[in-house]
Amino acid sequence: MLLLQFGFKRQKSTGSVDISTVVSSGRYLLGPDFEFKTFPSDAHFVRLKEAKIFLSDKLEVKMNVNFQYFLRKDELKLLHKTYDVYYKDVVESKAIDAIKGASPNFSTRQMINNRRELEEALFKAVRERLGGRCCRPNCSEHDYACPSGCIPVENCKEEDKGMFLDVKYFQIEYIDIPSTVEDEYLNALTLLDYATREKLVQEAKVVRKNTSAMVEEIKNQVREITEIAHATASLTNSVAQANYSAIIEGARTDGLKNAFAILGVTDQQYKNSIDYLRELKGNKNIHMTVDFQQRIVGKL
């Protein structure tokens, strides 16, 4: 028997098949009247081309899908008893039925936007239709050996085992959507994008308007703060100048008073003359000379 096969012993002369034991690859001494009736033990590759399905919005689409399944060695006798070697067409037919049964749960939009979710749903439908609802003796045999809520092995009946095989892989290859529907969908997407764009444009206008108002408010606050600062600075400067003048004048008055007392000047006329001369000396535009006949006042 070739590698990647298993099967049963069959007697050539009578055609009877011994299904009591499943034999796998190896060497067997059977005699000239015996041969093997074999089944592939590796993956069966199935491609369903242009399978027609209906969606929840009553749209018919065509779909290409691939899946890979493996026959169960411990249930090979049941497969042989039920389908003999003519199981492949039945597998494809039941897989299509499973896909058609699960696809109406999706709309066209969901099929386009949620392809992964669609693929998982179809995979589950095909897997459970062909593999049944029974738990496997070893749940770690593969990822989906024991589906959620599976029937325990001891309670599982033959009709619950599906087609005695495991669907381990599933892929959606291609989905053919009618051009009219595709155009409508694209138009809807375009309108949605346009509406989104308009919404963003309007939001941008509002943001710009609010920003401009905030800028003007900040500018007004800056102007107000600047004016308050200038007024405060001017007031401080005026008070300082007034205090300065008051201190200078007070010091001048006290100084003159002390000077007059020391010099013994008591006549108000002389006091006024001294004060007048001091004021003239402090003026930068006044040129003083000793001889009053020459010049007393220069350029003003």
C-alpha positions, 0 to 999 in steps of 0.5 A, spaced: 500 500 500 502 506 498 504 512 503 498 517 505 493 511 503 489 507 508 483 502 506 481 495 507 483 488 504 479 485 499 478 478 495 479 479 488 475 472 486 469 474 490 469 482 491 468 482 498 471 487 503 474 486 510 472 492 514 474 489 520 480 492 520 483 499 517 490 498 514 495 503 513 501 504 509 506 498 510 507 491 507 502 485 508 503 478 506 496 477 503 496 472 498 495 472 490 487 473 491 487 479 495 488 486 494 487 493 498 481 497 497 484 504 498 482 511 500 487 517 501 489 519 508 492 525 506 488 532 504 482 532 499 482 539 495 475 541 493 474 547 489 467 550 488 467 554 482 461 559 481 457 557 486 450 561 486 448 563 493 443 568 495 444 574 500 439 577 505 437 582 501 435 577 495 441 578 491 444 572 487 452 572 487 457 567 485 462 565 489 469 561 488 471 557 495 476 552 496 476 547 502 480 541 504 478 535 508 481 529 511 477 522 512 477 519 519 481 513 520 476 510 525 470 512 522 472 509 515 468 503 515 462 507 516 464 511 510 465 505 506 458 502 508 454 509 507 458 511 500 463 506 498 468 510 494 463 515 491 463 520 497 467 526 493 461 528 489 456 528 495 461 532 499 461 537 494 454 537 494 453 538 501 458 543 502 454 547 497 448 546 501 451 548 507 454 555 504 447 556 501 444 555 508 449 560 511 450 566 506 443 569 507 445 571 514 449 576 510 447 582 506 451 585 500 454 590 504 456 585 510 459 581 505 464 586 502 466 590 508 466 583 513 469 578 508 473 575 514 466 574 518 463 571 512 469 566 511 468 564 518 461 563 518 461 559 511 467 555 514 463 553 520 457 551 516 461 547 511 465 544 517 459 542 521 455 539 515 460 535 513 464 533 520 457 532 524 456 535 531 460 529 535 466 531 539 472 527 537 475 522 542 481 527 542 479 534 542 486 536 541 487 532 534 486 539 530 483 546 531 476 544 530 476 537 533 471 538 538 466 544 536 462 548 541 457 544 544 459 538 541 455 531 543 460 527 547 463 521 544 459 516 548 452 519 546 454 520 539 450 516 534 452 515 527 447 520 524 450 525 528 457 524 525 456 527 518 460 524 512 465 521 517 471 527 515 474 533 518 474 539 514 480 543 517 481 549 512 477 553 508 478 559 503 473 564 499 477 565 493 473 570 489 466 573 489 462 575 483 458 581 484 453 583 479 456 590 476 449 594 477 450 592 484 457 594 484 456 600 481 450 602 486 455 600 492 460 604 489 455 610 488 453 609 495 460 609 498 462 616 494 456 619 497 458 617 504 465 620 502 462 626 500 457 627 506 463 625 510 467 631 506 462 636 507 461 634 514 469 635 515 468 642 511 463 645 516 466 642 522 473 646 519 469 652 518 466 652 525 473 651 528 476 656 524 470 661 526 471 659 533 479 660 533 478 667 530 473 669 535 478 666 540 484 670 537 480 676 537 478 675 544 486 674 546 488 680 542 483 684 546 485 682 552 492 683 550 490 690 548 487 691 555 493 689 559 497 693 555 493 699 556 492 698 563 500 697 564 501 703 560 496 707 565 499 704 571 506 706 568 504 713 567 501 714 574 507 711 577 512 715 573 507 721 575 507 720 582 515 719 582 516 725 579 511 729 583 515 726 589 521 727 586 519 735 585 516 735 592 523 732 595 527 737 591 523 743 593 523 741 600 530 740 600 532 747 596 527 751 601 531 748 607 537 749 604 536 756 602 533 757 609 539 755 612 544 759 608 540 765 609 540 764 617 548 762 616 549 769 612 544 773 616 540 775 610 533 777 613 531 782 607 526 779 603 528 783 597 535 779 597 532 773 599 528 773 592 535 776 588 539 770 591 533 765 589 532 769 582 540 768 581 540 761 582 534 759 578 538 763 572 544 759 573 540 753 573 538 754 566 542 752 560 540 757 556 542 763 560 550 766 560 552 769 566 557 775 567 560 779 572 559 786 568 552 787 568 553 792 563 556 787 557 550 782 557 546 778 562 542 774 557 544 770 551 540 766 546 534 763 549 
